[in-house]
Amino acid sequence: MNQQSLVATNRAFYDALWSRAHLERPNRFNTWPLISGLLSDAPARLEIGPGLRPRLPIPGTHFLDISAPAIERLNARGETRSRAKSPRCHIVTANSTWSAPLMSLSTPKTTNRCSGN
């Protein structure tokens, strides 16, 4: 199976899963006490691949996910989200400061560049 087929299979699986699921709030997970204590040091956050089970708070967090239904549901909360076209994504930051918990990024300016290759 080639890379393109793997991506298509992965996307189809997660699109089907997240289109039938409900969004869980981050504070419902056992990781919340740890994460909530670190949020004041991470005003700009990035979470990769959360689906509808984000571990970081929805407001103020940027999400990158391969599933369109997951991103659409997160977008309904009014925040900035991106859909990865490929598992190969390069995250470009204005500086190299990484100071946020788990799968998050704290930096003054963040952009992502994801290709379909």
Backbone bond lengths (Angstrom), bond angles and torsions (degrees), N, CA, C in turn:
res aa  C-N    CA-C-N  psi(-1)  N-CA   C-N-CA  omega(-1)  CA-C   N-CA-C  phi
1 M - - - 1.460 - - 1.532 108.12 -
2 N 1.330 116.84 131.94 1.462 120.02 -178.71 1.530 111.41 -86.04
3 Q 1.324 115.68 171.60 1.470 122.04 -177.00 1.530 111.63 -56.83
4 Q 1.319 117.17 -43.59 1.460 121.31 -178.70 1.531 111.18 -62.72
5 S 1.315 117.62 -41.14 1.462 121.58 178.52 1.521 111.33 -66.46
6 L 1.337 116.54 -39.51 1.460 120.34 178.24 1.530 111.56 -63.27
7 V 1.326 115.82 -43.21 1.465 120.60 178.70 1.531 109.93 -62.98
8 A 1.329 117.12 -44.62 1.465 121.19 -179.62 1.527 110.96 -63.30
9 T 1.324 118.07 -41.31 1.456 122.05 178.64 1.529 110.64 -65.02
10 N 1.325 116.26 -44.73 1.457 121.41 178.63 1.527 111.07 -61.84
11 R 1.330 116.19 -46.99 1.465 120.62 -179.75 1.529 110.88 -62.01
12 A 1.329 117.91 -43.97 1.470 121.20 179.89 1.524 111.26 -61.49
13 F 1.330 116.79 -41.86 1.464 120.39 179.06 1.527 111.13 -61.65
14 Y 1.352 116.80 -51.61 1.464 120.00 -177.07 1.525 112.87 -71.83
15 D 1.317 118.37 -32.33 1.463 119.72 174.96 1.525 110.53 -62.04
16 A 1.328 117.16 -43.35 1.469 120.88 178.25 1.530 110.92 -65.92
17 L 1.322 116.79 -42.93 1.469 120.82 -179.75 1.520 111.46 -62.37
18 W 1.335 117.63 -53.81 1.466 121.01 -174.16 1.521 112.85 -74.55
19 S 1.327 119.27 -20.77 1.467 119.40 177.94 1.531 111.24 -71.85
20 R 1.332 117.69 -18.26 1.470 121.38 179.94 1.530 113.07 -108.73
21 A 1.320 117.37 2.30 1.462 121.30 -175.11 1.529 111.09 -103.46
22 H 1.316 115.73 165.63 1.461 120.21 174.96 1.533 109.10 -108.40
23 L 1.308 115.91 157.05 1.450 122.54 -179.12 1.526 109.46 -76.66
24 E 1.313 116.46 128.06 1.461 121.82 175.20 1.521 108.53 -98.97
25 R 1.303 117.00 134.74 1.462 121.97 177.36 1.527 110.03 -73.53
26 P 1.329 117.53 143.25 1.471 120.85 -178.85 1.534 114.05 -57.82
27 N 1.325 117.27 -32.94 1.461 119.14 -177.03 1.532 113.44 -70.98
28 R 1.324 118.03 -3.63 1.463 121.46 177.99 1.533 112.63 -87.07
29 F 1.344 117.02 -7.46 1.457 120.95 -177.93 1.520 110.86 -96.16
30 N 1.320 115.88 152.79 1.467 120.08 -178.40 1.527 113.20 -68.10
31 T 1.309 118.46 -10.74 1.461 122.10 177.38 1.530 112.43 -83.24
32 W 1.336 117.81 -10.16 1.458 121.60 -173.95 1.529 114.06 -58.24
33 P 1.332 120.52 -43.62 1.469 118.44 179.65 1.541 112.89 -57.19
34 L 1.303 117.97 -39.97 1.463 121.44 177.76 1.523 110.98 -68.65
35 I 1.315 116.92 -49.98 1.465 121.50 -176.91 1.522 111.74 -64.28
36 S 1.307 117.62 -45.30 1.465 120.06 -176.97 1.521 111.46 -61.69
37 G 1.328 117.83 -30.41 1.456 121.08 177.63 1.517 113.67 -72.95
38 L 1.322 117.63 -17.27 1.465 121.87 -178.20 1.525 113.52 -100.06
39 L 1.324 118.04 -7.63 1.463 121.33 -172.10 1.522 114.29 -64.87
40 S 1.316 118.53 -32.60 1.463 119.38 -178.39 1.526 111.72 -65.06
41 D 1.337 117.82 -23.35 1.465 121.53 177.74 1.526 112.58 -91.38
42 A 1.329 117.49 1.87 1.476 121.15 -176.31 1.527 110.04 -136.66
43 P 1.329 118.07 72.54 1.462 119.75 -177.57 1.529 114.50 -69.33
44 A 1.333 118.28 -27.33 1.464 122.25 177.02 1.518 107.15 -115.22
45 R 1.336 115.85 119.59 1.456 119.73 -172.21 1.518 111.77 -126.63
46 L 1.330 115.84 150.35 1.454 123.11 175.78 1.516 108.32 -130.17
47 E 1.331 116.66 126.48 1.462 120.89 174.96 1.520 107.83 -119.53
48 I 1.319 115.06 129.13 1.459 121.33 -176.09 1.524 109.62 -104.65
49 G 1.334 115.29 125.87 1.456 121.76 175.25 1.511 116.43 69.73
50 P 1.335 119.37 41.64 1.460 118.62 -178.46 1.526 114.80 -79.71
51 G 1.343 116.71 -18.64 1.465 117.77 -171.97 1.516 108.32 58.01
52 L 1.325 117.09 -132.58 1.471 121.31 176.45 1.523 111.19 -107.05
53 R 1.344 115.28 26.14 1.457 121.72 178.40 1.534 110.29 -128.05
54 P 1.350 117.77 55.62 1.464 119.19 -178.61 1.522 111.42 -65.70
55 R 1.307 115.17 143.28 1.466 120.70 177.33 1.525 111.57 -97.70
56 L 1.336 116.43 -16.39 1.463 121.38 176.98 1.525 108.98 -100.84
57 P 1.331 117.76 154.77 1.476 119.43 180.00 1.525 110.98 -60.87
58 I 1.309 116.85 142.60 1.466 121.12 -177.13 1.532 111.30 -65.39
59 P 1.336 119.75 -50.01 1.471 118.43 177.03 1.531 110.63 -65.10
60 G 1.324 115.88 131.42 1.453 120.65 177.04 1.517 115.50 86.22
61 T 1.327 117.13 -0.88 1.462 120.28 179.89 1.521 109.30 -112.49
62 H 1.315 116.47 138.11 1.459 122.51 173.14 1.517 106.93 -97.39
63 F 1.335 115.99 136.18 1.458 121.44 -177.65 1.515 110.30 -118.04
64 L 1.324 115.78 141.01 1.453 122.75 176.37 1.520 106.66 -125.49
65 D 1.331 116.77 121.16 1.466 120.91 -177.15 1.519 109.27 -147.20
66 I 1.330 117.06 150.37 1.460 122.32 179.79 1.531 112.02 -78.49
67 S 1.324 117.43 -17.81 1.459 122.31 -174.36 1.529 112.57 -92.01
68 A 1.320 116.37 118.26 1.468 121.26 177.31 1.533 112.13 -61.88
69 P 1.350 120.25 -44.31 1.464 119.01 178.42 1.534 112.64 -59.99
70 A 1.319 118.02 -37.59 1.465 120.45 178.13 1.522 110.28 -64.61
71 I 1.322 117.07 -46.43 1.466 120.67 -179.39 1.529 110.84 -65.02
72 E 1.326 117.42 -40.34 1.464 120.46 178.03 1.522 110.95 -60.01
73 R 1.320 117.67 -43.07 1.464 121.32 179.94 1.524 111.26 -67.62
74 L 1.331 117.37 -39.54 1.462 120.11 176.52 1.528 110.42 -68.21
75 N 1.326 117.63 -37.60 1.471 121.61 176.89 1.520 111.56 -61.73
76 A 1.314 117.17 -30.08 1.468 120.62 179.27 1.527 111.29 -62.02
77 R 1.309 116.63 -17.99 1.463 121.90 177.16 1.523 111.26 -84.26
78 G 1.356 117.08 -2.68 1.460 120.99 174.25 1.512 115.84 85.57
79 E 1.301 118.40 16.20 1.457 120.72 -179.72 1.527 110.17 -106.05
80 T 1.322 116.56 169.95 1.453 122.30 179.88 1.517 109.80 -83.64
81 R 1.309 116.94 126.60 1.458 122.54 -179.92 1.526 108.74 -134.00
82 S 1.301 116.47 158.33 1.454 121.71 176.03 1.511 109.69 -134.40
83 R 1.329 115.30 146.72 1.460 120.53 176.03 1.518 107.61 -105.13
84 A 1.312 115.64 126.42 1.466 120.24 178.45 1.512 108.84 -77.41
85 K 1.315 116.16 129.69 1.458 120.33 176.68 1.521 110.63 -83.03
86 S 1.313 116.11 -16.77 1.451 121.19 -176.50 1.521 108.47 -151.65
87 P 1.322 118.28 154.60 1.460 119.46 173.95 1.528 112.06 -67.43
88 R 1.335 117.07 -15.23 1.460 120.84 178.29 1.516 109.47 -88.79
89 C 1.316 116.99 97.88 1.458 121.91 -179.94 1.514 109.01 -123.72
90 H 1.314 115.46 139.64 1.447 121.43 176.47 1.519 107.08 -111.61
91 I 1.310 116.60 121.24 1.455 120.79 -179.75 1.521 107.48 -96.51
92 V 1.325 114.97 122.07 1.456 121.44 -176.18 1.520 107.66 -106.81
93 T 1.321 116.77 127.29 1.458 120.52 -179.86 1.520 110.38 -120.01
94 A 1.330 115.19 155.51 1.457 120.61 179.68 1.526 110.92 -69.92
95 N 1.320 116.79 -28.24 1.468 120.76 173.09 1.520 107.48 -141.57
96 S 1.282 118.10 179.81 1.462 120.94 -175.32 1.523 112.52 -103.80
97 T 1.308 118.76 31.21 1.443 122.13 -178.48 1.522 110.87 -86.54
98 W 1.309 116.28 114.38 1.462 122.50 176.55 1.519 106.19 -114.68
99 S 1.316 117.61 110.36 1.464 118.63 -176.86 1.526 113.09 -143.44
100 A 1.314 117.08 31.30 1.458 119.06 -177.76 1.527 109.88 -119.05
101 P 1.331 117.32 162.64 1.462 120.46 -175.79 1.519 114.12 -78.32
102 L 1.301 114.80 157.93 1.462 123.83 173.48 1.516 112.99 50.06
103 M 1.340 116.72 -116.57 1.460 120.63 -176.12 1.511 110.60 -101.64
104 S 1.306 118.17 41.31 1.457 118.99 -174.44 1.520 111.25 -122.22
105 L 1.311 114.34 161.53 1.453 122.21 -174.88 1.517 108.70 -129.85
106 S 1.303 117.74 133.20 1.451 122.05 175.95 1.513 108.79 -115.83
107 T 1.310 115.56 111.95 1.461 120.47 -179.85 1.519 108.40 -158.34
108 P 1.324 118.91 150.73 1.463 120.65 -177.88 1.524 113.60 -62.62
109 K 1.316 118.07 -35.52 1.449 120.09 -178.03 1.517 108.56 -141.98
110 T 1.331 116.79 124.61 1.459 121.04 -178.15 1.515 109.47 -130.33
111 T 1.317 116.16 135.94 1.458 121.28 171.65 1.505 107.23 -131.92
112 N 1.316 116.99 156.52 1.460 118.37 174.77 1.510 108.49 -124.68
113 R 1.312 114.12 145.75 1.467 120.95 177.63 1.501 107.49 -127.02
114 C 1.307 115.76 110.92 1.454 120.66 -178.35 1.517 108.51 -120.61
115 S 1.296 114.82 132.99 1.461 118.98 -178.50 1.509 110.33 -109.89
116 G 1.284 116.74 158.91 1.444 122.50 177.27 1.511 112.78 -84.56
117 N 1.320 118.18 6.81 1.474 122.26 -178.72 1.505 111.46 -81.35
